[in-house]
Amino acid sequence: MAEKTTTRLIELSRGLDVVAFEALELGRLGDTARVRSQFGVCSINRRKVEAERAHQLAAIKARDNAAFQDRYMPSILRDYSDLAPRQIVVGDVHPVDIITRRADGSTVHPKAISRS
């Protein structure tokens, strides 16, 4: 897997057209960062990946906020035990795809309100 990742990083780096990177010799697979070659500079191994693991959630949030909210954000636990019945009403508003005409001739898009 490290070979594929390193090779892909070299391909992406070449697309940036950075003169200093292009000036490096290609080197060979297995070169480490100590070797000043394209393979050495782009060498990816498990240790480097694990060192950046803390940034995984930030990347998920940046790419797909809905998935981040659904899977990783804690839900809010509410306690209503100290409230009397009908002391609080929780509702949700949904648009309705029906255009209605008012008495003055203007149009309105009604909203459906659901209470629990």
N, C-alpha and C positions, 0 to 999 in steps of 0.2 A: 504494500500500500504506500510506503514511503517513496518508492521509486516513481509511482504514478503521480503522486502529489508534487514531488520535486520537478518532474518533467513538465507537468501542467503549469507550475509556477514559472519555469523558464519560458514556456510559450507565451504566457501572459506578460512577462517582463519584456520579452522581445517586441511585443506589440506597443510598448510605451515609447520605443525609440530613444532610450537613454544612451547617450554616447559612451559614458563610462562603463555601462553594462555590456554594450556591444564590443567594447575594446578588450574585454576579458576573453581568454581562451575558453572553449567549451568545457574542457576537462573531461572527467568520466564519472559515471555513476559510482557513488560511494565516497566521492570527495567530501570532506568535512569543511566547516567554515574556516578552518585554518588554511585551506588551499584556496588561493585567489583565482578561482575559475567560476564559470556560470553555475556549474553543478555545486560548487562549494558555497557560493553565496546563497543559492536557493535551496540548500539542503534542509529537508524537513524530516524530523524524527519524532518518535513518540514523546520524548522528554519535552520538546518544544511545544508540541500540541497540548500536553497536560499542563504546562506552565500558563497557557492562555485559556484554560478551561473556565476560569472565573468570568470571562467575557461572553460566554455562551448565551446567557439569558439576555444580555444587552443586544446581541445579534438577532435572537429570536424576536425580541420586541421591535427592533428596527425593520425586520423583514415582514412580520405578520403579527400585528398588534392584537388582532382578534384571537389568534391561537394563544398568545401570551396571556391575555385576560382570562381565557377559558381554562388554561391548564396550569398556570403558574401563580396567578394572583389569588391570594386567599379571599374566600368569601366572607362577608360580614355577618356575624352572628348577632342577631337582635333579640332582646329580651322584652317581651310585652307583658310580663306577668303582673306588673304593678299598674296596668291600665284597666279601666273599667270598659265594659262593652260599649261600642260606638264612640269611644273617646278618641280613637284615631281611625281614619279611613285611608286606605292605600289604594291608589288607582293607577291606571295606565291609559294613555290616549293613543288612539290609532286613527289615521286618516281614512275616510270612506271615499270610494271612487264614484260618488254620485254628486252631480252638480244640482243644487236646488236654487230656485229663483225666489227672492224675497218679494214682499208686497210692493216695494219701490222699483222693482225691475232688475236690481243688481243680483249677481250670482254669488253663491256661497258654497264652500266645500265643508260639509259638516264633519265633525270628529266624533268617533265612538268612544265613550268612556266606560271602562270596565273597573268595577270596584270589588274589593275582597275584604 
